[in-house]
Amino acid sequence: MPITRDGALDWMNRFAGEMSEHRQELVALDTAIGDGDHGTNMNRGMTKALEKLDASPQDDPGAVLKTVAMALVSSVGGAAGPLYGTLFLQMGNALAGQSEVDLPAYAAAWRKGLEGVQARGKAQPQDKTMVDALIPAVEALEAASDLDGGLRAAVQAAEEGMKATTPLVARKGRASYLGERSAGHQDPGATSTYYLFKSAAEALAG
Amino acid sequence: MKKLINSPDTVLQDALHGVEAAYGDRVRVIYEPAVIVRIDAPVKGKVGLISGGGSGHEPMHGGFVGPGMLDAACPGEVFTSPTPDQMLEATKAVDGGAGVVHIVKNYTGDVMNFDMAADMGKGDDIEVETVLTNDDVAVEDSLYTAGRRGVGVTVLVEKICGGAADDGRNLQQVAELGRRVNANGRSMGMALTPCITPASGNPSFELADDEVEIGIGIHGEPGRFREKIGPASQIAERLMTPILEDLPFSSGDRVLAFVNGMGGTPLIELFVMYNEVAKIAGQRGLTIERNLIGNYITSLEMQGCSITLVKLDDEMVRYWDAPVNTPALRWGV
C-alpha cells in the first residue's frame, strides 16, 4: 500500500509519541557526551509539530512533512532543530503534490533529506552523528523491492547504525570536545533517528 | 536539585517576564519568537547589532541590550541555541537602514541556526555581516572537533562593536573591528563544580570534591585536564600560560584583562584571581590598560572562572571606553 496523508500523519504522531516516551533516555545519552537537551528539545518540537498539524488540513504526505519541518525549525533550536528541520523540509519538497507515495518516491525523498542534513551539518559517516543511522537506513530503503520490506529493513539498519556509534569518537557537535572520552556512548542524534524509522515502520508497513 | 523555578519547561518564559518587569522602560520583550530589543530600535542610520545563544549564561546576551552595546538579543532555551525565526525577527527589528551585524559564538547549533536565518532572510534586503567568536584555547584539536568555542571575548566584541556602531561606523567597519577583537583575544576557563540544567536536573559532569577541571566550556564541556585543586596562583598560571602562548602575547603588549565568574563564584574570589592575573601579566611585560571583573558570561550555578586577554589597539580602547547603558554593563552615562 502506498503512503497516504493519513499514513504520514500517523507516522508523525507515533514519532512524537516516541520522543515523549524516550525523552529521559535521550537526555541521559546527551548528558553523557553533549549538553543534555536532546530529548527535551525533540519532545518540545514534536509537540509543537502536532499542534501545527492539528491546526490546519494537510493536503498530502509532503505537506505533512513540511509542516513538521517548519515547526521543528522554529521551536527546537540547538543543532537538532536545523538538522531535523532540513531533513523533513527536503523530504516534503521531494514529495510535493503526490497524494500517494510509493517505495521509489519514498526512498528518493529520504535520499534528499539525507543530502540536506549532510549539507547543513557537514557530517561524514563515522563522525558519531544522526548520519550514522540515516545512511544505512536510506540505503536499505533504496535496495528494497517493496515498501513493507523496505521499512522493516530500514529500521533494522538504523538500529545497527545507531548501536555502531557507541565505540566511535565524535568529530562533530558538542560531543567532539570530549575527544576519546566520547567513545563508549551511543549517539543521541542517531538514537532519535532510529525512533523516526521505527515509527515509520509501525505506521506505514502493512 | 534545588532551583528557584516554577517548572523546568517555563524557565525561559518566566525569566523573560522578569526582564520585562524590571527593564520594560528600556527594552521591549517579544515572546513569540523570543527577542529582547532596545526600546528605541531601530536606531535610524546606525548599524544594528544582534547576538543570541542558549540561555543560562546571563547576563549575556539579554543584559547587554541597550545604547552602546546590543540592539537585540535572541535567548534560546537553557544551553540550546535560539531558532532562525528569532534571529530574523531581531534582524528586522533593529535594522535602521545601515545593515545588521550578527555576533555568533562558535557552537554547532548557534552557527547552523544563524546560517538558516541568513538563508531565510534572503530577499528581505537587509545587509548582514557575521562575526564569529572562537577564542577558547582549551580546544586543542580544532581540526577534529567543531572548532574553538566562543566564550569570554564575545562580551568584549559586543561592547567594542556597540561603541563603534554608536559612533557611526559602517557595517563593514563594525564587523571588521569585531573580527579583529576576536582574532586578538584568547580565553580559557576552569570549574570547581559542575552546573545543573533545569531540564536534566543532574550535574553536567562529575568532579571530585578536591578536583578542578582546567579548560572547561560554558556548558560544562570538558577541558584539557583535571587535577587536585591548588592555590589560586597555580590555577591562574594554568589558565594564563596557554592563553599567553597561543596568540602569542609578548612583552610590551597593551591588553584588556577580563576575569569572569561562571555564576556560582563569589566576587571576592574573582579579585583574588585578578591579582594573580595582574602579577603574571606584569612578569611578562604586558600592560593591563583596561579590565573587567565579574559574572558576565556564566554557566548557571557553576563555580569557577575564565580569563580572557585581548591585545588592544587605540580603536579598541576608544570604543571600550565609549558610553554604554545596559542592565549589566554601564559607564560614561
Interface residues (C-beta under 8 A of the other chain):
Chain A: V27 T31 D35 G36 D37 T40 N41 R44 V73 S74 S75 V76 G77 G78 A79 A80 G81 P82 L83 G85 R120 G121 R171 K172 G173 R174 S176 Y177 L178 G179 R181
Chain B: P8 D9 P33 G54 G76 E77 V78 F79 T80 S81 P82 T83 P84 D85 Y107 T108 G109 M112 N113 D115 M116 V139 D141 Y144 T145 A146 R149 T197 A199 S200 N202 S204 G217 H219 G220 E221 P222
